[in-house]
Amino acid sequence: MKKHLNHKIFTAVSAAAVELNVNAFVIGGYVRDLLLERPSKDIDIVVEGSGIEIAKKSAEILGIKNVSVFKAFGTAMFKYDDIEVEFVGARKESYRSDSRKPIVEDGTIKEDQDRRDFTINALALSLNDKNFGELIDPFHGVDDLKNGILRTPLDPEITFSDDPLRMMRAVRFASQLSFTITDEALAAITKNKERIEIVSKERVSDELNKIILSPLPSIGFKLLYDTGMLHIIFPEMANLHGVQVVDGKSHKDNFYHTLKVLDNICENTKDLWLRWAAILHDIAKPATQKYYPGVGWTFHGHEHKGALMVPKIFQNLKLPLNEKMKYVQKLVLLHLRPISLVKDTVTDSAVRRLLYEAGDDIDDLMILCDADITSKNKDKVTRYMQNFQLVRTKLKEVEEKDHLRNWKPPVTGDDIMNAFNLLPGKHIGIIKEAIKEAIIEGNIKNDRKEALNFMFLKGKELGLTPKNSITH
C-alpha cells in the first residue's frame, strides 16, 4: 500500500509524527475508497496522542497557515489543494442510553478501530517510519470489501445502540455500494430501530438524501422498510406498502411502484429534488384510494392531495422549505397532466396551459412521466414511450409558436392601473387573469400590442374608463 501514500500530505504527517514522537494513521473512508478504487477528497488522520498538535505541525510542514481547531472535540482540520484533512486523537467511547453524546477517553489505534461503524471503515494505514504503508486490518475488512459485506467490528447491538445514526449509515453504504448487511447486523437494526428517534432530523435526512442519490436507491428503501426504520422516519412512504383486494380485484403495491419509478428516474438524472419528486408523486394514493363495484380501485385527486402533503413532509424531515420544495410540489401536482395530451384531438390550448403551469420545469416533468411507466408488458411500455414522444413534439411546436415556457405577462398590473387610473384592487387581478386565459386559449397572441387592446376591451366590460394612453 506504500505506493498509494506518496502524496505530500502523508509525507508531511509522517514527518510531524516523528518530530512529536507519536504514532499516526490514515483511517476509514479514504482507505476503503482506495481499495475500491473510488475517488476521495476527505482524509481522516488518527493519532495516538494530540490530533490538534499533529495537525498544526503537519500544516507548518506543508506551508498551510489556516488550521481550524475544535478544542472541545480534540479535532483539527485544514484544506490542502482540494483535499480536506481532519485530525483526531485515537479514542475509546461509551454512550448513555438517552443520548448520542459520547463519553470520550484517549485510546490506542486498536481501541479507535473497535469503535468504528463497519469493518470496511476500520481499515487503517500506518504513517509511521517503522512500518509506513502497512495495512492494519484487525477485523478482516479487506475480505468484507471483496465479498461486498457490511459487518460491524463489535457486537452490532452495541455498535447501533451506542450510535443509532450508524443504522442509517449501514443502509446508505448498502445502497451506495450494493453491499449486503449481515443477518446479525440487520437483526440489531430492527431491534434498535426506535433509537433512531434520538438522532437529529437533519442528520437522518442527510443520510436519507445520500441513499436517494445512490445508483439504486430502492436497495436502501427496502432495507429501511424491512427493518422498520422507514415507519419511524418517513411514515408517509411506509404507508404506500401493501395491496388490498375487494371482489377479487387488487391494486398495485404503490410502495414497490414508487421504488421502480425512483430507480427509473435515476438512470436519467442525478438531481436530488427530481428524485424526491419521483418518491412523492403517488404519496397521497393511500389517502385517496376507493373501491367501486364494477369499476375497481381509483385514486382520484391523488396528485392534488399529494401536492398539499409535500410541505408537511419536507418540514417533518427538515428539508428546505424554499424553491426546492415548491419545485417538488409542482411536479407532484402536474405528473398526470402530460398523459392527457396523448390524444390526437388534444387542443393547442391544453398544451399552452401545461407549458404555462410547468414553465422551465417541463423537461423535468417529462423525465418523471417517462420514469412512471413501470409496466412489465414491453409492448405497453413501447406504446407509452411513443405516446410521450408525441407529447414532446406537440410541446415543442406550441412553444416555438407561442413562447409560453416561463411565461411572463405582456401587460403588468402597473400597466392596468396607469391605463384606468386605478388603485390596487380586484379589477387588476380580473384583467390580468383574463389576458392570461385569452393567450392560453389562443384568442390573442402572446404579444404586448394584442394584450393591451384586449385589456381595454376587458376594462370596458368592467365599466372602467381609460385615463391615459399607454406605449405599445
Contacts in CASP RR format, 6 or more apart in sequence:
PFRMAT RR
TARGET T0000
AUTHOR 0000-0000-0000
METHOD contacts of the structure
MODEL  1
MKKHLNHKIFTAVSAAAVELNVNAFVIGGYVRDLLLERPSKDIDIVVEGS
GIEIAKKSAEILGIKNVSVFKAFGTAMFKYDDIEVEFVGARKESYRSDSR
KPIVEDGTIKEDQDRRDFTINALALSLNDKNFGELIDPFHGVDDLKNGIL
RTPLDPEITFSDDPLRMMRAVRFASQLSFTITDEALAAITKNKERIEIVS
KERVSDELNKIILSPLPSIGFKLLYDTGMLHIIFPEMANLHGVQVVDGKS
HKDNFYHTLKVLDNICENTKDLWLRWAAILHDIAKPATQKYYPGVGWTFH
GHEHKGALMVPKIFQNLKLPLNEKMKYVQKLVLLHLRPISLVKDTVTDSA
VRRLLYEAGDDIDDLMILCDADITSKNKDKVTRYMQNFQLVRTKLKEVEE
KDHLRNWKPPVTGDDIMNAFNLLPGKHIGIIKEAIKEAIIEGNIKNDRKE
ALNFMFLKGKELGLTPKNSITH
1 34 0 8 1.000
1 125 0 8 1.000
1 133 0 8 1.000
1 134 0 8 1.000
1 135 0 8 1.000
2 132 0 8 1.000
2 133 0 8 1.000
4 34 0 8 1.000
4 125 0 8 1.000
5 11 0 8 1.000
5 26 0 8 1.000
5 125 0 8 1.000
5 127 0 8 1.000
5 132 0 8 1.000
5 133 0 8 1.000
8 62 0 8 1.000
8 80 0 8 1.000
9 43 0 8 1.000
9 58 0 8 1.000
9 62 0 8 1.000
9 80 0 8 1.000
9 83 0 8 1.000
9 85 0 8 1.000
10 26 0 8 1.000
10 127 0 8 1.000
12 58 0 8 1.000
12 61 0 8 1.000
12 62 0 8 1.000
13 24 0 8 1.000
13 26 0 8 1.000
13 45 0 8 1.000
13 54 0 8 1.000
13 58 0 8 1.000
13 127 0 8 1.000
14 24 0 8 1.000
14 127 0 8 1.000
14 128 0 8 1.000
14 129 0 8 1.000
14 132 0 8 1.000
15 58 0 8 1.000
15 61 0 8 1.000
16 24 0 8 1.000
16 54 0 8 1.000
16 57 0 8 1.000
16 58 0 8 1.000
16 60 0 8 1.000
16 61 0 8 1.000
17 23 0 8 1.000
17 24 0 8 1.000
17 47 0 8 1.000
17 54 0 8 1.000
17 127 0 8 1.000
17 128 0 8 1.000
17 129 0 8 1.000
18 129 0 8 1.000
19 57 0 8 1.000
20 50 0 8 1.000
20 53 0 8 1.000
20 54 0 8 1.000
20 57 0 8 1.000
22 47 0 8 1.000
22 48 0 8 1.000
22 49 0 8 1.000
22 50 0 8 1.000
22 54 0 8 1.000
23 47 0 8 1.000
23 48 0 8 1.000
23 109 0 8 1.000
23 126 0 8 1.000
23 128 0 8 1.000
24 45 0 8 1.000
24 46 0 8 1.000
24 47 0 8 1.000
24 48 0 8 1.000
24 54 0 8 1.000
24 127 0 8 1.000
24 128 0 8 1.000
25 45 0 8 1.000
25 46 0 8 1.000
25 47 0 8 1.000
25 109 0 8 1.000
25 124 0 8 1.000
25 125 0 8 1.000
25 126 0 8 1.000
25 127 0 8 1.000
25 128 0 8 1.000
25 136 0 8 1.000
26 43 0 8 1.000
26 44 0 8 1.000
26 45 0 8 1.000
26 124 0 8 1.000
26 125 0 8 1.000
26 127 0 8 1.000
27 44 0 8 1.000
27 45 0 8 1.000
27 46 0 8 1.000
27 112 0 8 1.000
27 113 0 8 1.000
27 116 0 8 1.000
27 122 0 8 1.000
27 123 0 8 1.000
27 124 0 8 1.000
27 125 0 8 1.000
28 44 0 8 1.000
28 116 0 8 1.000
28 121 0 8 1.000
28 122 0 8 1.000
28 123 0 8 1.000
28 124 0 8 1.000
29 40 0 8 1.000
29 42 0 8 1.000
29 44 0 8 1.000
29 121 0 8 1.000
29 123 0 8 1.000
30 40 0 8 1.000
30 42 0 8 1.000
30 43 0 8 1.000
30 44 0 8 1.000
31 123 0 8 1.000
31 124 0 8 1.000
31 125 0 8 1.000
31 135 0 8 1.000
32 120 0 8 1.000
32 121 0 8 1.000
32 123 0 8 1.000
32 145 0 8 1.000
33 39 0 8 1.000
33 40 0 8 1.000
34 40 0 8 1.000
35 123 0 8 1.000
35 142 0 8 1.000
35 145 0 8 1.000
36 145 0 8 1.000
36 177 0 8 1.000
41 82 0 8 1.000
41 83 0 8 1.000
41 84 0 8 1.000
42 83 0 8 1.000
42 84 0 8 1.000
42 86 0 8 1.000
43 83 0 8 1.000
43 84 0 8 1.000
43 85 0 8 1.000
43 86 0 8 1.000
44 86 0 8 1.000
44 88 0 8 1.000
45 51 0 8 1.000
45 54 0 8 1.000
45 55 0 8 1.000
45 58 0 8 1.000
45 85 0 8 1.000
45 86 0 8 1.000
45 87 0 8 1.000
45 88 0 8 1.000
45 127 0 8 1.000
46 87 0 8 1.000
46 88 0 8 1.000
46 89 0 8 1.000
46 90 0 8 1.000
46 109 0 8 1.000
46 112 0 8 1.000
46 124 0 8 1.000
47 54 0 8 1.000
47 87 0 8 1.000
47 88 0 8 1.000
47 89 0 8 1.000
47 90 0 8 1.000
48 89 0 8 1.000
48 90 0 8 1.000
48 107 0 8 1.000
48 108 0 8 1.000
48 109 0 8 1.000
49 89 0 8 1.000
49 90 0 8 1.000
49 106 0 8 1.000
50 74 0 8 1.000
50 89 0 8 1.000
51 74 0 8 1.000
51 75 0 8 1.000
51 76 0 8 1.000
51 87 0 8 1.000
51 88 0 8 1.000
51 89 0 8 1.000
52 69 0 8 1.000
52 71 0 8 1.000
52 74 0 8 1.000
52 75 0 8 1.000
52 76 0 8 1.000
52 87 0 8 1.000
54 87 0 8 1.000
55 67 0 8 1.000
55 69 0 8 1.000
55 76 0 8 1.000
55 77 0 8 1.000
55 78 0 8 1.000
55 85 0 8 1.000
55 87 0 8 1.000
56 67 0 8 1.000
56 69 0 8 1.000
56 76 0 8 1.000
58 78 0 8 1.000
58 85 0 8 1.000
58 87 0 8 1.000
59 65 0 8 1.000
59 66 0 8 1.000
59 67 0 8 1.000
59 78 0 8 1.000
62 80 0 8 1.000
64 78 0 8 1.000
64 79 0 8 1.000
64 80 0 8 1.000
66 78 0 8 1.000
66 79 0 8 1.000
67 76 0 8 1.000
67 77 0 8 1.000
67 78 0 8 1.000
68 76 0 8 1.000
68 77 0 8 1.000
68 78 0 8 1.000
69 75 0 8 1.000
69 76 0 8 1.000
70 76 0 8 1.000
73 88 0 8 1.000
74 88 0 8 1.000
74 89 0 8 1.000
75 86 0 8 1.000
75 87 0 8 1.000
75 88 0 8 1.000
75 89 0 8 1.000
76 86 0 8 1.000
76 87 0 8 1.000
77 84 0 8 1.000
77 85 0 8 1.000
77 86 0 8 1.000
77 87 0 8 1.000
78 85 0 8 1.000
79 85 0 8 1.000
89 106 0 8 1.000
89 107 0 8 1.000
89 112 0 8 1.000
90 106 0 8 1.000
90 107 0 8 1.000
90 108 0 8 1.000
90 109 0 8 1.000
90 111 0 8 1.000
90 112 0 8 1.000
91 104 0 8 1.000
91 105 0 8 1.000
91 106 0 8 1.000
91 107 0 8 1.000
91 111 0 8 1.000
91 112 0 8 1.000
91 115 0 8 1.000
92 104 0 8 1.000
92 105 0 8 1.000
92 106 0 8 1.000
92 107 0 8 1.000
92 111 0 8 1.000
92 112 0 8 1.000
92 114 0 8 1.000
92 115 0 8 1.000
93 102 0 8 1.000
93 103 0 8 1.000
93 104 0 8 1.000
93 105 0 8 1.000
93 115 0 8 1.000
93 162 0 8 1.000
94 102 0 8 1.000
94 103 0 8 1.000
94 162 0 8 1.000
95 101 0 8 1.000
95 102 0 8 1.000
95 103 0 8 1.000
95 161 0 8 1.000
95 162 0 8 1.000
95 163 0 8 1.000
96 103 0 8 1.000
97 161 0 8 1.000
98 198 0 8 1.000
99 198 0 8 1.000
100 163 0 8 1.000
100 164 0 8 1.000
100 165 0 8 1.000
100 198 0 8 1.000
100 199 0 8 1.000
102 162 0 8 1.000
102 163 0 8 1.000
109 124 0 8 1.000
109 136 0 8 1.000
110 138 0 8 1.000
113 122 0 8 1.000
113 124 0 8 1.000
113 136 0 8 1.000
113 138 0 8 1.000
113 139 0 8 1.000
113 153 0 8 1.000
114 122 0 8 1.000
114 153 0 8 1.000
114 154 0 8 1.000
115 153 0 8 1.000
115 162 0 8 1.000
116 122 0 8 1.000
116 153 0 8 1.000
117 152 0 8 1.000
117 159 0 8 1.000
117 163 0 8 1.000
117 166 0 8 1.000
117 169 0 8 1.000
117 170 0 8 1.000
118 144 0 8 1.000
118 150 0 8 1.000
118 151 0 8 1.000
118 152 0 8 1.000
118 153 0 8 1.000
118 169 0 8 1.000
118 170 0 8 1.000
118 173 0 8 1.000
119 139 0 8 1.000
119 140 0 8 1.000
119 141 0 8 1.000
119 144 0 8 1.000
119 149 0 8 1.000
119 151 0 8 1.000
119 152 0 8 1.000
119 153 0 8 1.000
120 141 0 8 1.000
120 144 0 8 1.000
120 145 0 8 1.000
120 150 0 8 1.000
120 173 0 8 1.000
122 137 0 8 1.000
122 138 0 8 1.000
122 139 0 8 1.000
122 141 0 8 1.000
122 153 0 8 1.000
123 135 0 8 1.000
123 136 0 8 1.000
123 137 0 8 1.000
123 141 0 8 1.000
123 142 0 8 1.000
124 135 0 8 1.000
124 136 0 8 1.000
124 137 0 8 1.000
125 133 0 8 1.000
125 134 0 8 1.000
125 135 0 8 1.000
125 136 0 8 1.000
126 132 0 8 1.000
126 133 0 8 1.000
126 134 0 8 1.000
126 136 0 8 1.000
127 133 0 8 1.000
135 142 0 8 1.000
138 153 0 8 1.000
139 151 0 8 1.000
139 153 0 8 1.000
141 151 0 8 1.000
143 149 0 8 1.000
144 150 0 8 1.000
144 151 0 8 1.000
148 177 0 8 1.000
148 178 0 8 1.000
148 179 0 8 1.000
148 180 0 8 1.000
149 179 0 8 1.000
149 180 0 8 1.000
149 182 0 8 1.000
150 170 0 8 1.000
150 173 0 8 1.000
150 174 0 8 1.000
150 179 0 8 1.000
150 180 0 8 1.000
150 181 0 8 1.000
150 182 0 8 1.000
150 185 0 8 1.000
151 182 0 8 1.000
151 184 0 8 1.000
151 185 0 8 1.000
152 159 0 8 1.000
152 160 0 8 1.000
152 166 0 8 1.000
152 185 0 8 1.000
152 188 0 8 1.000
153 159 0 8 1.000
155 188 0 8 1.000
156 182 0 8 1.000
156 184 0 8 1.000
156 185 0 8 1.000
156 187 0 8 1.000
156 188 0 8 1.000
156 189 0 8 1.000
157 188 0 8 1.000
157 191 0 8 1.000
157 192 0 8 1.000
159 166 0 8 1.000
159 188 0 8 1.000
160 166 0 8 1.000
160 167 0 8 1.000
160 170 0 8 1.000
160 185 0 8 1.000
160 188 0 8 1.000
160 189 0 8 1.000
160 192 0 8 1.000
160 195 0 8 1.000
161 188 0 8 1.000
161 192 0 8 1.000
161 195 0 8 1.000
164 192 0 8 1.000
164 195 0 8 1.000
164 196 0 8 1.000
164 198 0 8 1.000
164 199 0 8 1.000
165 196 0 8 1.000
165 199 0 8 1.000
165 203 0 8 1.000
165 204 0 8 1.000
165 207 0 8 1.000
167 189 0 8 1.000
167 192 0 8 1.000
167 193 0 8 1.000
167 195 0 8 1.000
167 196 0 8 1.000
167 227 0 8 1.000
167 229 0 8 1.000
168 196 0 8 1.000
168 199 0 8 1.000
168 204 0 8 1.000
168 207 0 8 1.000
168 208 0 8 1.000
168 229 0 8 1.000
169 207 0 8 1.000
170 181 0 8 1.000
170 185 0 8 1.000
170 189 0 8 1.000
170 223 0 8 1.000
171 181 0 8 1.000
171 189 0 8 1.000
171 207 0 8 1.000
171 211 0 8 1.000
171 220 0 8 1.000
171 223 0 8 1.000
171 224 0 8 1.000
171 227 0 8 1.000
171 229 0 8 1.000
172 207 0 8 1.000
172 210 0 8 1.000
172 211 0 8 1.000
172 214 0 8 1.000
172 220 0 8 1.000
173 179 0 8 1.000
174 180 0 8 1.000
174 181 0 8 1.000
174 219 0 8 1.000
174 220 0 8 1.000
174 223 0 8 1.000
175 211 0 8 1.000
175 214 0 8 1.000
175 216 0 8 1.000
175 217 0 8 1.000
175 219 0 8 1.000
175 220 0 8 1.000
175 223 0 8 1.000
176 210 0 8 1.000
176 211 0 8 1.000
176 214 0 8 1.000
176 215 0 8 1.000
178 215 0 8 1.000
178 216 0 8 1.000
178 219 0 8 1.000
181 189 0 8 1.000
181 223 0 8 1.000
186 223 0 8 1.000
186 226 0 8 1.000
186 227 0 8 1.000
189 227 0 8 1.000
189 229 0 8 1.000
190 226 0 8 1.000
190 227 0 8 1.000
190 228 0 8 1.000
193 227 0 8 1.000
193 228 0 8 1.000
193 229 0 8 1.000
193 232 0 8 1.000
194 232 0 8 1.000
196 204 0 8 1.000
196 229 0 8 1.000
196 232 0 8 1.000
196 233 0 8 1.000
197 232 0 8 1.000
200 318 0 8 1.000
201 316 0 8 1.000
201 317 0 8 1.000
201 318 0 8 1.000
202 318 0 8 1.000
204 233 0 8 1.000
204 317 0 8 1.000
205 317 0 8 1.000
205 318 0 8 1.000
205 319 0 8 1.000
208 233 0 8 1.000
208 234 0 8 1.000
208 317 0 8 1.000
209 272 0 8 1.000
211 217 0 8 1.000
211 220 0 8 1.000
211 221 0 8 1.000
211 224 0 8 1.000
212 262 0 8 1.000
212 272 0 8 1.000
212 275 0 8 1.000
212 276 0 8 1.000
212 279 0 8 1.000
213 270 0 8 1.000
213 272 0 8 1.000
213 275 0 8 1.000
214 220 0 8 1.000
215 266 0 8 1.000
216 263 0 8 1.000
216 266 0 8 1.000
217 259 0 8 1.000
217 262 0 8 1.000
217 263 0 8 1.000
217 266 0 8 1.000
217 275 0 8 1.000
218 259 0 8 1.000
218 260 0 8 1.000
218 262 0 8 1.000
218 263 0 8 1.000
221 230 0 8 1.000
221 237 0 8 1.000
221 259 0 8 1.000
221 262 0 8 1.000
222 259 0 8 1.000
224 230 0 8 1.000
224 233 0 8 1.000
224 234 0 8 1.000
225 231 0 8 1.000
225 238 0 8 1.000
225 241 0 8 1.000
225 255 0 8 1.000
228 238 0 8 1.000
230 237 0 8 1.000
230 238 0 8 1.000
231 238 0 8 1.000
233 317 0 8 1.000
234 313 0 8 1.000
234 317 0 8 1.000
236 283 0 8 1.000
236 309 0 8 1.000
236 313 0 8 1.000
237 255 0 8 1.000
237 258 0 8 1.000
237 279 0 8 1.000
237 283 0 8 1.000
238 255 0 8 1.000
239 286 0 8 1.000
240 253 0 8 1.000
240 254 0 8 1.000
240 255 0 8 1.000
240 258 0 8 1.000
240 282 0 8 1.000
240 283 0 8 1.000
240 285 0 8 1.000
240 286 0 8 1.000
241 253 0 8 1.000
241 254 0 8 1.000
241 255 0 8 1.000
241 256 0 8 1.000
242 253 0 8 1.000
242 254 0 8 1.000
242 255 0 8 1.000
243 250 0 8 1.000
243 251 0 8 1.000
243 252 0 8 1.000
243 253 0 8 1.000
244 250 0 8 1.000
244 251 0 8 1.000
244 289 0 8 1.000
244 291 0 8 1.000
244 297 0 8 1.000
246 291 0 8 1.000
246 296 0 8 1.000
246 297 0 8 1.000
247 291 0 8 1.000
247 293 0 8 1.000
247 294 0 8 1.000
249 291 0 8 1.000
249 296 0 8 1.000
249 297 0 8 1.000
250 297 0 8 1.000
251 289 0 8 1.000
251 297 0 8 1.000
254 282 0 8 1.000
254 285 0 8 1.000
254 286 0 8 1.000
257 282 0 8 1.000
257 374 0 8 1.000
258 278 0 8 1.000
258 279 0 8 1.000
258 281 0 8 1.000
258 282 0 8 1.000
260 374 0 8 1.000
261 278 0 8 1.000
261 281 0 8 1.000
261 282 0 8 1.000
261 368 0 8 1.000
261 371 0 8 1.000
261 372 0 8 1.000
261 374 0 8 1.000
262 275 0 8 1.000
262 278 0 8 1.000
262 279 0 8 1.000
262 371 0 8 1.000
264 278 0 8 1.000
264 370 0 8 1.000
264 371 0 8 1.000
264 372 0 8 1.000
264 373 0 8 1.000
264 374 0 8 1.000
265 274 0 8 1.000
265 275 0 8 1.000
265 278 0 8 1.000
265 367 0 8 1.000
265 368 0 8 1.000
265 371 0 8 1.000
266 275 0 8 1.000
268 367 0 8 1.000
268 370 0 8 1.000
268 371 0 8 1.000
269 275 0 8 1.000
269 364 0 8 1.000
269 367 0 8 1.000
271 364 0 8 1.000
273 324 0 8 1.000
273 327 0 8 1.000
273 328 0 8 1.000
274 331 0 8 1.000
274 364 0 8 1.000
274 367 0 8 1.000
274 368 0 8 1.000
276 319 0 8 1.000
276 328 0 8 1.000
277 327 0 8 1.000
277 328 0 8 1.000
277 331 0 8 1.000
277 332 0 8 1.000
277 335 0 8 1.000
277 364 0 8 1.000
277 368 0 8 1.000
278 368 0 8 1.000
278 371 0 8 1.000
280 306 0 8 1.000
280 309 0 8 1.000
280 310 0 8 1.000
280 313 0 8 1.000
280 328 0 8 1.000
280 332 0 8 1.000
281 303 0 8 1.000
281 331 0 8 1.000
281 332 0 8 1.000
281 335 0 8 1.000
281 368 0 8 1.000
281 372 0 8 1.000
282 299 0 8 1.000
282 302 0 8 1.000
283 306 0 8 1.000
283 309 0 8 1.000
283 310 0 8 1.000
283 313 0 8 1.000
283 332 0 8 1.000
284 299 0 8 1.000
284 301 0 8 1.000
284 302 0 8 1.000
284 303 0 8 1.000
284 304 0 8 1.000
284 305 0 8 1.000
284 306 0 8 1.000
284 308 0 8 1.000
284 309 0 8 1.000
285 299 0 8 1.000
285 302 0 8 1.000
287 302 0 8 1.000
287 305 0 8 1.000
288 298 0 8 1.000
288 299 0 8 1.000
288 300 0 8 1.000
288 301 0 8 1.000
288 302 0 8 1.000
288 305 0 8 1.000
289 297 0 8 1.000
289 298 0 8 1.000
289 299 0 8 1.000
290 297 0 8 1.000
290 298 0 8 1.000
290 299 0 8 1.000
290 300 0 8 1.000
291 297 0 8 1.000
291 298 0 8 1.000
292 298 0 8 1.000
303 332 0 8 1.000
303 333 0 8 1.000
303 334 0 8 1.000
303 335 0 8 1.000
303 336 0 8 1.000
304 333 0 8 1.000
306 332 0 8 1.000
306 333 0 8 1.000
307 329 0 8 1.000
307 330 0 8 1.000
307 332 0 8 1.000
307 333 0 8 1.000
310 325 0 8 1.000
310 328 0 8 1.000
310 329 0 8 1.000
310 332 0 8 1.000
311 321 0 8 1.000
311 325 0 8 1.000
311 329 0 8 1.000
313 319 0 8 1.000
314 320 0 8 1.000
314 321 0 8 1.000
314 325 0 8 1.000
314 328 0 8 1.000
315 321 0 8 1.000
319 325 0 8 1.000
327 361 0 8 1.000
330 357 0 8 1.000
330 358 0 8 1.000
330 361 0 8 1.000
331 361 0 8 1.000
331 364 0 8 1.000
331 365 0 8 1.000
331 368 0 8 1.000
334 354 0 8 1.000
334 357 0 8 1.000
334 358 0 8 1.000
334 365 0 8 1.000
335 365 0 8 1.000
335 368 0 8 1.000
335 369 0 8 1.000
335 372 0 8 1.000
337 354 0 8 1.000
337 357 0 8 1.000
337 358 0 8 1.000
337 365 0 8 1.000
338 354 0 8 1.000
338 365 0 8 1.000
338 366 0 8 1.000
338 369 0 8 1.000
338 388 0 8 1.000
338 391 0 8 1.000
339 369 0 8 1.000
339 387 0 8 1.000
340 346 0 8 1.000
340 350 0 8 1.000
341 350 0 8 1.000
341 351 0 8 1.000
341 354 0 8 1.000
341 391 0 8 1.000
341 394 0 8 1.000
341 395 0 8 1.000
342 387 0 8 1.000
342 388 0 8 1.000
342 390 0 8 1.000
342 391 0 8 1.000
346 394 0 8 1.000
348 398 0 8 1.000
348 402 0 8 1.000
348 442 0 8 1.000
349 440 0 8 1.000
349 441 0 8 1.000
349 442 0 8 1.000
351 394 0 8 1.000
351 395 0 8 1.000
351 398 0 8 1.000
352 398 0 8 1.000
352 402 0 8 1.000
352 404 0 8 1.000
352 439 0 8 1.000
352 440 0 8 1.000
352 441 0 8 1.000
352 442 0 8 1.000
353 440 0 8 1.000
354 362 0 8 1.000
354 395 0 8 1.000
355 362 0 8 1.000
355 395 0 8 1.000
355 398 0 8 1.000
355 399 0 8 1.000
355 402 0 8 1.000
355 404 0 8 1.000
355 405 0 8 1.000
355 407 0 8 1.000
356 404 0 8 1.000
356 407 0 8 1.000
356 436 0 8 1.000
356 440 0 8 1.000
358 365 0 8 1.000
359 404 0 8 1.000
359 405 0 8 1.000
359 406 0 8 1.000
359 407 0 8 1.000
360 405 0 8 1.000
360 406 0 8 1.000
362 395 0 8 1.000
362 405 0 8 1.000
366 388 0 8 1.000
366 391 0 8 1.000
366 392 0 8 1.000
366 395 0 8 1.000
369 388 0 8 1.000
370 385 0 8 1.000
370 388 0 8 1.000
373 381 0 8 1.000
373 384 0 8 1.000
373 385 0 8 1.000
375 381 0 8 1.000
375 384 0 8 1.000
398 404 0 8 1.000
399 405 0 8 1.000
402 439 0 8 1.000
402 442 0 8 1.000
402 445 0 8 1.000
402 446 0 8 1.000
403 446 0 8 1.000
404 439 0 8 1.000
404 440 0 8 1.000
404 446 0 8 1.000
407 446 0 8 1.000
409 432 0 8 1.000
409 435 0 8 1.000
409 436 0 8 1.000
409 451 0 8 1.000
410 435 0 8 1.000
410 439 0 8 1.000
410 446 0 8 1.000
410 447 0 8 1.000
410 448 0 8 1.000
410 451 0 8 1.000
410 452 0 8 1.000
411 431 0 8 1.000
411 432 0 8 1.000
411 435 0 8 1.000
411 448 0 8 1.000
411 451 0 8 1.000
411 452 0 8 1.000
411 455 0 8 1.000
413 428 0 8 1.000
413 429 0 8 1.000
413 432 0 8 1.000
415 452 0 8 1.000
415 455 0 8 1.000
415 470 0 8 1.000
416 422 0 8 1.000
416 427 0 8 1.000
416 428 0 8 1.000
416 431 0 8 1.000
416 432 0 8 1.000
416 455 0 8 1.000
417 423 0 8 1.000
417 424 0 8 1.000
417 428 0 8 1.000
418 468 0 8 1.000
418 470 0 8 1.000
419 452 0 8 1.000
419 455 0 8 1.000
419 456 0 8 1.000
419 466 0 8 1.000
419 467 0 8 1.000
419 468 0 8 1.000
419 470 0 8 1.000
420 427 0 8 1.000
420 459 0 8 1.000
420 464 0 8 1.000
420 465 0 8 1.000
420 466 0 8 1.000
420 467 0 8 1.000
421 467 0 8 1.000
421 468 0 8 1.000
422 428 0 8 1.000
422 464 0 8 1.000
427 459 0 8 1.000
427 462 0 8 1.000
427 464 0 8 1.000
430 458 0 8 1.000
430 462 0 8 1.000
431 455 0 8 1.000
431 458 0 8 1.000
431 459 0 8 1.000
431 462 0 8 1.000
434 454 0 8 1.000
434 458 0 8 1.000
435 444 0 8 1.000
435 451 0 8 1.000
435 454 0 8 1.000
435 455 0 8 1.000
435 458 0 8 1.000
438 444 0 8 1.000
438 451 0 8 1.000
438 454 0 8 1.000
439 445 0 8 1.000
439 446 0 8 1.000
439 451 0 8 1.000
443 454 0 8 1.000
444 450 0 8 1.000
444 451 0 8 1.000
444 453 0 8 1.000
444 454 0 8 1.000
448 472 0 8 1.000
449 472 0 8 1.000
452 470 0 8 1.000
452 472 0 8 1.000
456 466 0 8 1.000
459 466 0 8 1.000
END
